[in-house]
Each structure stands twice: as structure tokens, then as C-alpha cells.
Amino acid sequence: DPDAFSPGLDLLIFCMRPINVPYPVTCVTRGADLTEDGVVVLCPPDCTQWRVSVFGTGVYASVSSVCGAAVHRGVLGPSGGPVRVHKLQGRHNYMSSYAHGIQSQALTHWTASFSLTSSRPAVCVLPSLTSVCVCVAAKKPLKKSSVKKVLTGGNKDCQMDIAMVIDSSNNIGQRRFNLQKNFVAKLAAMLRVGQIGPHIGLVQASDSPRTEFLLTNYTQPKELLFAIKELAYLGGDTNTGKAIMHTAETFYTQENGGRRGHPRVMMVLIDGWPSDDLDQAAMLARESGINVFLVSVAKPAPEELAMVRDKEFMKKAVCKDNGFFSYLIPSWFSTTKHVKPLTQRLCSLDGLLCSKTCYNSVNIGFLIDGSSSVGDGNFQLVLDFLAGIARSFDISDVGARIGAVQFTYDQRLEFGLYDHSTKDDAINALRRIPYMSGGTATGAAISYTTQNLFRRTGPGRNFLIVVTDGQSYDDVISPAVAARKQGITMYSVGVAWAPLEDLKAMASEPKDSHTFFTREFTGLAEFIPALVRGICRDFTENN
């Protein structure tokens, strides 16, 4: 009714034209994932908090995150929203720039591009009631098929984060560098990257390491192979140690695309021998849970050995010197037959000893009651029980460690965490512990173990299992609190006359899942599976 309005009042009427129904995408959906030109996508908020990959300025390579590019372009804010994507042809020299909290990267060439425009509803301003609002007819709503489904493909049996460190030194030369690229491309094709399967990133070793692409930059095989093909030869020294150190320090962080809980693999290709030392870099990689494979092509000839700084460089570089992580290829001209066996090694979950899991990353101390009330026969049952726990873990020089202290009124360090580097040696040492006999001072034993067994170890990995059959003559509460403050997770196992109050006082929280009790020593064996599961649960929560 015109009479309902006051004269001269400007009326804003929003003329909501029918628009393409925005299709929801994620922060990492790329232009290459969209099949139709002009599609409207709906970006979630806070994409600036992700490490999105954006290549170009204004016009973006299709491998770029659509939502990241939209924020970079300024057509979207941090709160997300709809944006229209226009597909363009590929081009050369995508320029890098920093805008709106997003750093885009440069790219020499890509096969397809896109640009972006805002996709907000049309607004008509009517200064008077006689004004006419003209609405543009809209296209039919797009079907969901206009956006590729998020690809969950790839090799599901090889869910690894794999960094490939390739040789780009003067030593390899341009011709062999091209052969190396072909070999790496074949490996990548056989590994079958995908959202669920393996992710692959690449670093070139030269005077200084150069990151070519990160783990999440290319998760489709076609794009990954194109990126490998585009690699440019650098020259310079073969500073493999520098490259390993750089990769171990930066590559597997969540900010750079590392996936939590996925095994970390680093395959290092080297033509001849390195120009620098590998010791410190390899140590850092092992301590970071990275499985380093060294693939040596064309090893030094006898007359060249005098030029090699460290003839043991292969043994020092790898995750573990057991033959599994070292791979020798005689020539770059004969690499094809090595693609399949090397791929199988990189994807062998059981063989990846350096991946940080509860089974190969924990330090377990056994605090064993040797008092007179236990008796020699029952003492052997305790040792059998502890050996059963130890057998569940991958004890090695780069894996899990065990140590043991026996106590009465006194304490005796039977063997330390670093005394035995193989499972057989450690378990044999455990079984050979001689029975002491004496009184029961559990509190003093906990303090002794805290100070003498766990001196050089890091928090979140240390576990102490106390086994006792009776009342302690001294206070257990204060020493147990001090041990837990030091980062030691405590399990208490009581037998026969061990008071439940003391057991719970020693145990970590929650008390019920860290306290065990049995009337008979023969019942100890039943606790092995629950203790192993508990250690793994605690390790996972703390790491």
C-alpha cells in the first residue's frame, strides 16, 4: 500500500536474483578439482589458518587452493563465503606475492589456470516507489557433479609421508639428472599418491637444499608427475647431510602438510658420495622418527675411494644399518627394474623401524621387589611376567628400551636403558637377574630409579612398572609424585599382601587403569596384554 510509506523516504529493496547454488568445498580444494567453468563454490571460514598452497597473483595455477586464492585476491574475507571460479588456459611465469595474509608462490609453468570473482546477491536501490528493479535471469542451479568428489584414492596400503631427496650436484651432471628424474617419476607413479594413500614431497640436494614441493602440494598423480618433469638442475656440491637435516627439520610438520600418525619416510638418492658429513643429520632424522632410505647409484670405484670423506656414509645415513634401508643401483641406465622392489620397501610398514610408535619408542623401567617374602620360585615368575611385557616391544638401538632395578632395603641397578640394544640381549639380561632377598623399601627404590634409570630420556616416553608383594617400610607417596612430575608414567602391580592403598598411591591417573593386583604370582601373566595396551594408550595420548 503506497499510503503506508512516508513521502521522500528512500526504500532499499534487495532484489535477490536466483543464483547458482554454491557448492561447499574445503580450504584445500584446488582449481583442478572443478570440472565446470563459472562454478560457484562455498568456502569455509579461517582458511588463512591452514597452510594452503597458492601459486600466482590474480591468475592462479589450477593446482592452487581455490579458497586460499580467493582470500589472496581479496574477493573473500577470513569468514569465507561464496566465490565464482573461472577456468583459464595454462600459462608461464605465475608471480608470487603476499596479500591478505596469504603468501602465494611463483611457478614457471602450469597446464591450466583460474581466476575468481565475487558471487554476492544483486542489490537494487530504489530512490522512489516508481523505480524499476531489473533482475538478471540466472542459470539453472548446478548439480553437485560440477565439483569432483574429494578424491580419497591412492594406495591405501601405503599411507606414508614420503620426502624424496634427489641429487642435483655437479657430480651427477645434466644427463644423469634427467635419468634420475625419470626414475623418480616411475617411483612416484608406482607409489600411487592420493588423499588417503602416500603423500610425496621433494627436496634437491646441492650447495644448499631447495624444497621443490611439499607433501600436500600435489596429491594427484598427473600433477605430481608434471611437477617432477619440471624440476631444474642446480649443480653445486653434494651436500646430502645438509639436505637431510633441512628435510628432517621442516618437512613433516603439520604446517607443511605432515599427517599426524602417518609413518615418515625419507628416500635419499645420491650419485657417488656426499661432500659433507651425514652423522648429525641422520641422528636428527632417527630421533624425529624418520625412516631414512639411502639409494646409492654408481658407487665409488676403487680408485675413487680416496676422495670419499667417510667410507661408512651409507651405514651412518640410514634409519638402521640392517640392509633394509640401504639400496644400491649400479647405474642410472638400469633403474627400471629397481622401481618395484624399492617401492615395496618404502611401503613396508613392518620394516619401518624408525617410525615413532609405542612399540618402538618407549623407555620401560622395571622396579622389581626382591624381598624375602617373594621367594626364589615366585621371583622367576615375576621375571617371566616382565619378559612377556618386554617381548611385545621392538627393542633396538633406535627403538624401545628397557632397564631394571631390584630392591629390598637397598637398590641395585641390574641394567640400564642403554645397556642392551637388541631384544634378545635385553630379555636374556632380564631373565638372568639374581634374587637378592631382604626387606621392602619401595619409596626409596622409586627415588633411586627416577635418578639412575631415567636420567637421559625425554618426557612422554618413560614408563615405570613397579612389582611388589607386600607393605613398604617407607613412604611411597612423595617419591611417586616426584617421579610423575619428572614425566614418568607409573604402573603398580601388587601380589599377595601388597596393600591396595599403596598401589594406587604409586600409580598414575586414572588410578584404576594403572593399578593391578593378583593373589597369586601365577596370575601375573594375565596382566601382560592390559599393560601393553595401557602403555600404548598413554604413549599415544602424550605424543
C-alpha positions as CSV (number, residue, x, y, z in Angstrom):
1,D,0.0,0.0,0.0
2,P,1.7,3.3,-1.1
3,D,-0.1,5.2,1.7
4,A,1.9,3.1,4.2
5,F,5.1,4.9,3.2
6,S,6.2,8.4,4.2
7,P,6.9,10.8,1.2
8,G,10.5,11.2,0.3
9,L,11.7,8.0,2.1
10,D,14.2,6.1,0.1
11,L,13.4,2.4,0.1
12,L,16.1,-0.3,-0.2
13,I,14.8,-3.4,-1.8
14,F,17.1,-6.3,-2.2
15,C,16.4,-7.9,-5.4
16,M,17.6,-11.5,-4.8
17,R,18.2,-12.9,-8.2
18,P,18.3,-16.7,-8.5
19,I,22.0,-17.6,-8.4
20,N,24.0,-20.8,-8.8
21,V,23.6,-22.8,-5.7
22,P,27.1,-22.6,-4.0
23,Y,28.7,-26.0,-3.6
24,P,30.6,-26.4,-0.3
25,V,34.3,-27.1,-0.6
26,T,37.3,-27.3,1.8
27,C,40.2,-25.0,2.3
28,V,42.4,-27.3,0.2
29,T,40.1,-27.9,-2.7
30,R,42.0,-26.8,-5.9
31,G,41.0,-25.3,-9.2
32,A,41.9,-28.6,-10.8
33,D,39.2,-30.3,-8.8
34,L,36.4,-28.3,-10.5
35,T,35.1,-29.6,-13.8
36,E,32.9,-26.7,-15.0
37,D,33.6,-23.1,-15.8
38,G,31.9,-20.4,-13.8
39,V,31.0,-22.7,-10.9
40,V,30.2,-21.1,-7.5
41,V,31.8,-22.7,-4.5
42,L,31.2,-22.0,-0.8
43,C,34.5,-21.6,1.1
44,P,34.6,-22.3,4.9
45,P,36.0,-19.8,7.3
46,D,39.5,-19.5,8.6
47,C,41.4,-20.8,5.5
48,T,44.2,-18.5,6.4
49,Q,44.9,-20.7,9.4
50,W,45.7,-23.6,7.1
51,R,48.9,-23.8,5.1
52,V,47.1,-23.6,1.8
53,S,49.1,-23.8,-1.5
54,V,48.5,-20.8,-3.8
55,F,50.5,-20.2,-7.0
56,G,50.3,-16.9,-8.8
57,T,48.7,-13.5,-8.5
58,G,45.4,-12.6,-10.0
59,V,45.5,-15.6,-12.3
60,Y,46.3,-18.8,-10.3
61,A,47.7,-22.1,-11.4
62,S,44.9,-24.8,-11.2
63,V,46.9,-26.6,-8.6
64,S,46.2,-23.7,-6.2
65,S,43.7,-23.8,-3.3
66,V,40.6,-22.1,-4.6
67,C,39.6,-20.6,-1.2
68,G,43.2,-19.6,-0.4
69,A,43.4,-17.8,-3.8
70,A,40.1,-16.1,-3.1
71,V,41.4,-14.7,0.2
72,H,44.7,-13.7,-1.5
73,R,42.8,-12.0,-4.3
74,G,40.6,-10.1,-1.8
75,V,37.2,-11.4,-3.1
76,L,36.7,-13.3,0.2
77,G,37.5,-12.4,3.8
78,P,38.6,-14.7,6.6
79,S,35.0,-15.7,7.3
80,G,34.7,-17.5,3.9
81,G,31.6,-17.4,1.7
82,P,30.7,-17.9,-2.0
83,V,33.1,-17.2,-4.9
84,R,32.8,-17.8,-8.6
85,V,35.7,-19.7,-10.3
86,H,36.5,-19.0,-14.0
87,K,38.7,-21.6,-15.7
88,L,41.5,-20.3,-17.9
89,Q,44.3,-21.8,-20.1
90,G,47.7,-22.6,-18.7
91,R,50.5,-20.1,-18.8
92,H,54.1,-19.4,-17.9
93,N,55.6,-17.4,-15.0
94,Y,53.0,-17.3,-12.3
95,M,54.1,-14.4,-10.0
96,S,54.4,-14.7,-6.2
97,S,53.1,-12.1,-3.8
98,Y,51.8,-11.5,-0.3
99,A,48.2,-10.3,0.2
100,H,45.5,-10.6,2.8
101,G,47.5,-12.9,5.0
102,I,48.3,-15.4,2.2
103,Q,51.8,-15.8,0.6
104,S,51.4,-17.1,-2.9
105,Q,54.3,-18.9,-4.6
106,A,55.9,-18.5,-8.1
107,L,55.6,-21.2,-10.7
108,T,57.4,-21.4,-14.0
109,H,54.6,-23.1,-15.9
110,W,51.3,-25.0,-15.3
111,T,48.8,-26.6,-17.6
112,A,45.7,-24.8,-16.5
113,S,44.7,-21.6,-14.6
114,F,41.7,-19.9,-13.0
115,S,40.6,-16.5,-11.9
116,L,38.0,-15.5,-9.3
117,T,35.1,-13.1,-8.9
118,S,32.8,-12.3,-6.1
119,S,29.4,-14.1,-6.1
120,R,27.2,-12.0,-3.9
121,P,23.4,-11.4,-4.4
122,A,22.5,-8.4,-6.6
123,V,21.2,-5.3,-4.8
124,C,18.8,-2.8,-6.3
125,V,18.5,0.7,-4.6
126,L,15.1,2.2,-5.2
127,P,15.1,6.0,-4.6
128,S,11.4,6.2,-5.2
129,L,8.4,3.9,-5.5
130,T,8.3,4.3,-9.2
131,S,11.8,2.9,-9.7
132,V,12.1,-0.4,-11.5
133,C,14.3,-3.3,-10.3
134,V,15.6,-5.3,-13.2
135,C,16.9,-8.7,-12.2
136,V,19.2,-10.7,-14.4
137,A,18.0,-14.2,-15.2
138,A,20.0,-16.9,-13.6
139,K,21.3,-20.1,-14.9
140,K,19.9,-23.3,-13.6
141,P,21.4,-24.5,-10.3
142,L,24.5,-26.6,-10.9
143,K,24.5,-30.2,-9.9
144,K,26.9,-31.4,-7.4
145,S,28.7,-33.2,-10.2
146,S,30.3,-29.8,-11.2
147,V,32.8,-30.4,-8.4
148,K,34.9,-33.5,-8.4
149,K,34.3,-35.6,-5.3
150,V,37.2,-35.2,-2.9
151,L,39.5,-37.9,-4.1
152,T,40.2,-40.5,-1.5
153,G,42.2,-42.6,-3.8
154,G,45.8,-43.6,-3.8
155,N,47.5,-46.7,-2.4
156,K,45.6,-47.4,0.9
157,D,48.3,-49.9,1.8
158,C,51.0,-47.2,1.7
159,Q,49.7,-44.3,3.9
160,M,53.2,-42.8,4.3
161,D,54.5,-39.3,4.2
162,I,57.5,-39.6,1.8
163,A,60.2,-37.0,1.2
164,M,62.4,-37.6,-1.8
165,V,65.8,-36.0,-1.6
166,I,67.4,-36.1,-5.0
167,D,71.0,-35.4,-6.1
168,S,71.3,-32.1,-8.1
169,S,75.1,-31.7,-7.8
170,N,77.8,-31.2,-10.3
171,N,78.8,-34.8,-9.7
172,I,75.6,-36.1,-11.3
173,G,75.6,-33.8,-14.4
174,Q,72.6,-32.8,-16.5
175,R,72.3,-36.1,-18.4
176,R,72.2,-38.3,-15.4
177,F,70.0,-35.8,-13.6
178,N,67.4,-36.3,-16.3
179,L,67.7,-40.1,-15.9
180,Q,67.2,-39.6,-12.1
181,K,64.0,-37.5,-12.8
182,N,62.7,-40.4,-14.9
183,F,63.4,-42.9,-12.2
184,V,61.7,-40.7,-9.5
185,A,58.7,-40.3,-11.8
186,K,58.4,-44.0,-12.2
187,L,58.7,-44.5,-8.4
188,A,56.0,-41.8,-7.8
189,A,53.7,-43.5,-10.4
190,M,54.0,-46.9,-8.7
191,L,53.6,-45.4,-5.2
192,R,50.1,-44.1,-6.3
193,V,49.7,-40.9,-4.4
194,G,46.2,-39.8,-3.2
195,Q,44.4,-38.2,-0.3
196,I,44.4,-41.4,1.7
197,G,47.5,-43.0,0.1
198,P,51.1,-41.8,0.2
199,H,51.9,-38.1,0.0
200,I,55.2,-37.1,-1.7
201,G,57.3,-34.0,-1.4
202,L,60.7,-33.3,-2.9
203,V,64.0,-31.6,-2.0
204,Q,67.0,-31.1,-4.2
205,A,70.5,-31.5,-2.6
206,S,73.1,-29.1,-3.8
207,D,75.3,-26.5,-2.1
208,S,72.1,-25.6,-0.1
209,P,68.9,-27.7,-0.1
210,R,66.0,-26.5,-2.1
211,T,62.4,-27.5,-1.3
212,E,60.7,-28.0,-4.7
213,F,57.2,-29.0,-3.3
214,L,55.7,-30.1,0.0
215,L,53.8,-33.2,0.9
216,T,50.4,-31.7,0.2
217,N,51.2,-29.6,-2.9
218,Y,50.4,-32.5,-5.4
219,T,48.1,-35.3,-4.3
220,Q,47.0,-36.3,-7.8
221,P,49.4,-38.5,-9.9
222,K,49.2,-36.4,-13.1
223,E,50.1,-33.2,-11.3
224,L,52.9,-34.8,-9.3
225,L,54.5,-36.3,-12.4
226,F,54.3,-32.9,-14.2
227,A,56.0,-31.2,-11.2
228,I,58.8,-33.8,-11.3
229,K,59.2,-33.3,-15.0
230,E,59.6,-29.5,-14.5
231,L,62.5,-29.8,-12.0
232,A,65.5,-27.7,-13.0
233,Y,69.1,-29.0,-12.5
234,L,71.0,-26.9,-9.9
235,G,74.7,-28.0,-9.8
236,G,77.0,-27.4,-6.9
237,D,78.3,-29.7,-4.2
238,T,76.7,-32.9,-3.0
239,N,75.7,-31.6,0.5
240,T,73.5,-34.6,1.3
241,G,73.8,-34.1,5.0
242,K,72.5,-30.5,4.8
243,A,69.6,-31.7,2.7
244,I,68.7,-34.5,5.2
245,M,68.9,-32.0,8.1
246,H,66.7,-29.5,6.3
247,T,64.1,-32.1,5.4
248,A,64.0,-33.6,8.9
249,E,63.6,-30.2,10.5
250,T,61.0,-28.7,8.2
251,F,59.2,-31.2,6.0
252,Y,57.0,-33.3,8.3
253,T,55.4,-30.5,10.4
254,Q,51.7,-30.2,10.3
255,E,52.1,-26.7,9.0
256,N,53.9,-28.1,6.0
257,G,51.4,-30.9,5.4
258,G,52.7,-33.7,7.6
259,R,49.9,-36.0,8.7
260,R,49.8,-36.9,12.4
261,G,50.3,-40.6,13.0
262,H,51.5,-41.4,9.4
263,P,54.9,-43.1,9.1
264,R,57.6,-40.7,8.0
265,V,59.9,-41.9,5.1
266,M,62.8,-40.1,3.5
267,M,64.3,-41.6,0.4
268,V,67.7,-40.0,-0.4
269,L,69.2,-40.5,-3.8
270,I,73.0,-40.0,-4.2
271,D,75.2,-40.3,-7.2
272,G,78.6,-41.3,-5.9
273,W,79.3,-39.9,-2.4
274,P,78.4,-36.9,-0.3
275,S,80.5,-33.7,0.1
276,D,79.6,-33.2,3.7
277,D,79.0,-35.3,6.9
278,L,75.8,-37.2,7.5
279,D,76.2,-38.2,11.2
280,Q,74.3,-35.3,12.8
281,A,71.6,-35.1,10.1
282,A,71.0,-38.8,10.3
283,M,70.8,-38.8,14.1
284,L,68.2,-36.0,14.0
285,A,66.2,-37.9,11.4
286,R,66.2,-41.0,13.6
287,E,65.3,-39.1,16.7
288,S,62.4,-37.5,14.8
289,G,61.0,-40.9,13.8
290,I,62.0,-40.6,10.1
291,N,62.8,-43.8,8.2
292,V,65.8,-42.7,6.0
293,F,66.5,-44.9,3.0
294,L,69.7,-44.2,1.1
295,V,69.7,-45.2,-2.6
296,S,73.2,-45.1,-3.9
297,V,73.7,-45.1,-7.7
298,A,77.1,-45.8,-9.3
299,K,79.0,-46.3,-6.0
300,P,82.6,-45.1,-5.9
301,A,85.1,-47.1,-8.0
302,P,88.2,-48.5,-6.1
303,E,90.4,-45.7,-7.5
304,E,87.8,-43.1,-6.3
305,L,87.6,-44.3,-2.7
306,A,90.5,-42.0,-1.6
307,M,88.3,-39.0,-2.4
308,V,85.4,-40.2,-0.2
309,R,85.5,-38.4,3.1
310,D,83.6,-41.1,5.0
311,K,83.6,-44.6,3.5
312,E,80.8,-45.6,6.0
313,F,78.4,-42.9,4.9
314,M,75.7,-45.3,3.8
315,K,75.7,-47.1,7.2
316,K,75.5,-43.8,9.1
317,A,72.8,-42.2,7.0
318,V,70.1,-44.9,7.1
319,C,67.4,-45.4,9.7
320,K,69.0,-48.7,10.8
321,D,72.0,-50.4,9.4
322,N,70.4,-53.8,8.8
323,G,70.5,-53.8,5.0
324,F,66.8,-53.0,4.6
325,F,67.3,-49.2,4.4
326,S,70.3,-49.3,2.0
327,Y,69.8,-49.8,-1.7
328,L,72.4,-49.9,-4.4
329,I,71.8,-49.4,-8.1
330,P,74.8,-50.0,-10.3
331,S,73.9,-47.4,-13.0
332,W,71.3,-44.7,-13.9
333,F,70.8,-46.7,-17.1
334,S,69.4,-49.7,-15.3
335,T,67.0,-48.2,-12.8
336,T,63.7,-49.5,-14.2
337,K,64.0,-53.0,-12.7
338,H,64.6,-51.4,-9.3
339,V,61.3,-49.4,-9.2
340,K,59.1,-52.2,-7.8
341,P,61.4,-53.6,-5.1
342,L,62.2,-50.1,-3.8
343,T,58.5,-49.1,-3.8
344,Q,57.8,-52.2,-1.7
345,R,60.4,-51.2,0.8
346,L,59.1,-47.7,1.1
347,C,55.6,-49.0,1.8
348,S,56.6,-51.8,4.2
349,L,55.0,-50.7,7.4
350,D,56.5,-53.7,9.4
351,G,60.0,-52.7,8.2
352,L,59.9,-49.0,9.2
353,L,61.7,-49.3,12.5
354,C,62.2,-45.6,13.0
355,S,58.5,-44.6,12.9
356,K,57.5,-43.4,16.3
357,T,55.0,-45.8,17.8
358,C,54.5,-47.1,21.3
359,Y,56.2,-50.4,20.3
360,N,59.4,-48.8,19.2
361,S,59.7,-45.5,21.1
362,V,59.1,-46.1,24.8
363,N,61.5,-46.5,27.7
364,I,60.3,-49.0,30.2
365,G,61.8,-49.4,33.6
366,F,61.0,-52.5,35.8
367,L,61.2,-52.0,39.5
368,I,61.3,-55.5,41.0
369,D,60.7,-56.4,44.6
370,G,63.4,-58.8,45.7
371,S,62.3,-59.1,49.4
372,S,62.4,-62.3,51.3
373,S,58.6,-62.8,51.2
374,V,58.8,-63.3,47.4
375,G,60.9,-66.4,47.3
376,D,63.1,-67.7,44.6
377,G,60.4,-69.6,42.6
378,N,58.0,-66.6,42.6
379,F,60.8,-64.3,41.7
380,Q,61.3,-66.3,38.5
381,L,57.5,-65.9,37.8
382,V,57.9,-62.2,38.1
383,L,60.8,-62.2,35.6
384,D,58.7,-64.3,33.2
385,F,55.9,-61.7,33.5
386,L,58.3,-58.8,32.8
387,A,59.9,-60.7,29.9
388,G,56.4,-61.1,28.4
389,I,55.9,-57.4,28.5
390,A,59.3,-56.7,27.0
391,R,58.7,-59.1,24.2
392,S,55.8,-57.0,23.0
393,F,58.0,-54.1,22.2
394,D,60.6,-53.5,19.4
395,I,63.7,-53.2,21.5
396,S,66.7,-52.0,19.5
397,D,69.3,-49.2,19.4
398,V,66.8,-47.0,17.6
399,G,63.6,-48.5,19.2
400,A,62.2,-49.2,22.6
401,R,64.5,-49.6,25.6
402,I,64.1,-51.5,28.9
403,G,66.0,-51.3,32.1
404,A,65.7,-53.0,35.5
405,V,66.2,-52.2,39.2
406,Q,65.8,-54.7,42.0
407,F,65.1,-53.5,45.5
408,T,64.9,-54.7,49.1
409,Y,66.2,-52.2,51.8
410,D,68.9,-51.5,49.2
411,Q,68.6,-50.9,45.5
412,R,70.6,-52.5,42.6
413,L,70.6,-51.3,39.0
414,E,70.5,-54.6,37.2
415,F,71.0,-53.0,33.8
416,G,70.3,-49.5,32.3
417,L,68.1,-48.5,29.4
418,Y,71.1,-48.2,27.0
419,D,73.0,-51.3,28.1
420,H,71.3,-53.7,25.6
421,S,70.5,-52.7,22.1
422,T,68.7,-55.9,20.9
423,K,65.6,-57.5,22.2
424,D,67.3,-60.9,22.8
425,D,70.1,-59.4,24.8
426,A,67.7,-57.3,26.9
427,I,65.3,-60.2,27.7
428,N,68.2,-62.5,28.4
429,A,69.6,-59.9,30.8
430,L,66.2,-59.7,32.5
431,R,65.9,-63.4,32.9
432,R,69.4,-63.6,34.4
433,I,68.7,-61.2,37.3
434,P,69.8,-63.0,40.6
435,Y,67.3,-62.9,43.5
436,M,68.5,-60.6,46.3
437,S,66.3,-61.3,49.4
438,G,65.8,-58.8,52.2
439,G,63.3,-56.1,53.3
440,T,60.9,-53.9,51.4
441,A,61.7,-50.1,50.9
442,T,59.6,-49.3,47.9
443,G,59.7,-45.5,48.3
444,A,63.5,-45.3,48.3
445,A,63.6,-47.7,45.3
446,I,61.3,-45.3,43.3
447,S,63.6,-42.4,44.1
448,Y,66.7,-44.4,43.2
449,T,65.1,-45.5,39.9
450,T,64.0,-42.0,39.0
451,Q,67.5,-40.6,39.5
452,N,69.5,-43.5,38.0
453,L,67.4,-45.1,35.2
454,F,65.7,-42.2,33.5
455,R,68.4,-39.6,33.6
456,R,68.9,-39.1,29.8
457,T,65.4,-39.7,28.4
458,G,62.7,-37.3,27.2
459,P,59.2,-36.9,28.7
460,G,56.2,-38.6,27.3
461,R,58.1,-41.8,26.6
462,N,59.1,-43.1,30.1
463,F,57.2,-45.8,31.9
464,L,57.9,-47.5,35.3
465,I,56.3,-50.8,36.3
466,V,56.6,-51.5,40.0
467,V,56.1,-55.1,41.1
468,T,55.8,-55.7,44.8
469,D,54.2,-58.4,47.1
470,G,53.9,-56.5,50.4
471,Q,53.8,-53.4,52.6
472,S,56.6,-50.9,52.1
473,Y,58.5,-49.9,55.2
474,D,58.8,-46.4,54.0
475,D,56.7,-43.7,52.4
476,V,55.8,-44.3,48.7
477,I,53.6,-41.2,48.1
478,S,56.3,-38.5,47.8
479,P,58.7,-40.5,45.7
480,A,55.9,-41.5,43.3
481,V,54.7,-37.9,43.0
482,A,58.2,-36.8,42.2
483,A,58.6,-39.5,39.6
484,R,55.3,-38.5,37.9
485,K,56.4,-34.8,37.9
486,Q,59.5,-35.9,36.1
487,G,57.3,-37.3,33.3
488,I,57.4,-40.9,34.2
489,T,54.1,-42.8,33.8
490,M,53.8,-45.3,36.6
491,Y,52.0,-48.7,36.7
492,S,51.8,-50.6,40.0
493,V,51.4,-54.4,40.1
494,G,50.7,-55.9,43.5
495,V,50.8,-59.6,44.5
496,A,49.7,-61.4,47.7
497,W,49.9,-58.9,50.6
498,A,50.6,-55.7,48.7
499,P,48.1,-53.1,50.1
500,L,45.8,-51.6,47.5
501,E,46.3,-48.1,49.1
502,D,50.0,-48.1,48.4
503,L,49.5,-49.5,44.8
504,K,47.1,-46.7,44.0
505,A,49.2,-44.0,45.6
506,M,52.1,-45.0,43.3
507,A,50.1,-45.3,40.1
508,S,49.5,-42.6,37.6
509,E,46.0,-41.3,36.9
510,P,43.5,-42.7,36.2
511,K,44.4,-45.0,39.1
512,D,42.1,-47.9,38.2
513,S,43.7,-48.4,34.8
514,H,47.3,-48.1,36.2
515,T,46.8,-50.4,39.2
516,F,46.9,-54.2,39.0
517,F,46.5,-56.8,41.8
518,T,46.5,-60.6,42.0
519,R,46.5,-63.0,45.0
520,E,48.9,-65.5,43.3
521,F,52.2,-65.0,41.4
522,T,50.8,-67.3,38.7
523,G,48.2,-64.7,37.9
524,L,50.7,-62.1,36.8
525,A,50.8,-63.4,33.2
526,E,47.2,-62.4,32.7
527,F,48.1,-58.7,33.1
528,I,50.5,-58.6,30.1
529,P,48.0,-57.7,27.4
530,A,46.3,-55.0,29.5
531,L,49.7,-53.4,30.5
532,V,50.9,-53.3,26.9
533,R,47.6,-51.7,25.7
534,G,47.8,-49.2,28.6
535,I,51.4,-48.2,27.7
536,C,50.4,-47.7,24.1
537,R,47.3,-45.7,25.1
538,D,49.4,-43.4,27.3
539,F,52.1,-43.0,24.7
540,T,49.6,-42.0,22.0
541,E,47.8,-39.5,24.3
542,N,51.1,-37.9,25.4
543,N,52.7,-37.8,21.9
